[in-house]
Amino acid sequence: MRKSIKWVIIVSSIIFILFITWFIPIIFDNLGPTPRFVEEDWTELDKIYAIGKFHSTLGHGYPDDNSQYSDKHYFIPLFNWGNSSNKIKVFSPFEGRIVNIFWEKHRFSDGTIQGHQIWIESVLHPSIIVKLFHINIEPTNLKIFQYVHAWQLLGYMDAREWCSTDIAVTRGFKTISWFEILSNSLFEKYKERGIISRELMIKTEQEAQESFAMGYSFSLSDPGDYVLLKNTTFPQIIDNNFINISKIGAISYMPNILYDTEDNYFNENVSWSVMFKLNPNKVNPNGYSTEFKAPFTARIERVDSPSFKNPVIILRYINSTSTNYTINDFELDLEIYNISAIPNITNGEIIKSGELLGYVGKYFNIECVAWGNTQYIPVFGLMNNAVWEKWHSQNLNNRSQMALNYDEYRAKVNQYGYSTYHFSESPIWWINITT
């Protein structure tokens, strides 16, 4: 009997100590406003193309599969960094303790699993746990209960087969947004990439219900649930200025609904091409008369007859130093619309940077698309510095100036009041060039 009482006292004492040292701090830390304390990012933001919103229709329900929304953020790798498990680093965003590590459920086509899930409890704010999904931890050999410091390398995004990875945050029993715990100084880095406010990344209940009312769901995601990042560093593969800039009058924003290129990236028909409007005072208004030259060494994937109503030439990028047809195994095409090809150009032909491709009329379009997980890229983002500087001197402030997020695109569509393809001279769609 005495031994039983002794063990009861010992066990009770241990539980009491754990309650005092572990649960009480968590309970008190969970009170009051959410702290904005995270000073270090969890990944390399310069290698990210887009970020999903909190409370979205992306992926699947979270915090459990039966949830109506996804209460986490998806990070989409930039095309030349994707399809890898050892290129995009993942860090601990704060000093903390790893409280859980386990294999993910998702498997690739070869049967291998898409990395581990890692839970990190903050030392400073023990009520807050960051959960990182689909992480390759083989290079770091992380262990459960291991302490980590801020910016410590945890592993790499497992982004094989063009998959994204994601991050979730809990405070006590509530799931909150990653953007709620960022310090002002860290959030400034996201603002530099076009995320103008924390609220932009967190859908309200009303906004979420509006998505459902418009027919969006996990099987057909709301296109506004992704935010495309700006000021992105793309591979600078355009080494030749494809046209005489002095003949350009204006350049359109992208995406737009000025021209039908049969794109369906936003679950609705939009054009991801940048439209160029030539200055009517400097070109022949009748027919195709202005030279267009190859912006880089390329293989011709498609060339239409000049007799077509809107002829197209599609170029597949080639690494001119190695005759490699891919960038990090990622195929990239540059598509030119409304161009009359010179005679004798054929499909499969290799054309050198700077060679004459054909002639354009008073309007032409350029669309750049990286295949795999289909990323549309503003043509100016692919220019090397020498080529870009020539455009920069013509009233273009930065390479992302004409690239719109879905919310910005939809605001322009609503302002003009139409929802189908409709060519427009309205200044809301154009940036004038000073030549």
ABEGO torsion letter per residue (X at the ends): XAAAAAAAAAAAAAAAAAAAAAAAAAAAAABEBBBBABABBABBAAABABBBBBGBABEBBOABAABABBBBBBBBBBAAABGBAAABBBBBABBBBBABBBBBABBBAAGBBBEBBBBBBBAABAABBBBBBGBBAAAAGBBBGBBBBBGBBAEBBBABGGBBBBBBBBBEABBBBAAAABBAAAAAAAAAAGBABAAAABBBAAAAAAAAAAGBBAABBBAAABBBBBGBBBBBABABBABBAAABABBBBOBBAABBAGBAAAGBBBBABBBBBBBAAABBABEBABBBBBABBBBBABBBBAABABBBBBBBBBBAAAGBABBGGBBBBBBBBGBBBBBGBBBGBBBBBGBBAEBBBABBBBBBBBBGAGBBBBAAAABBAAAAAAAAAAGBABAAAABBBAAAAAAAAAAAGBABBBBBABAAABBBBBX
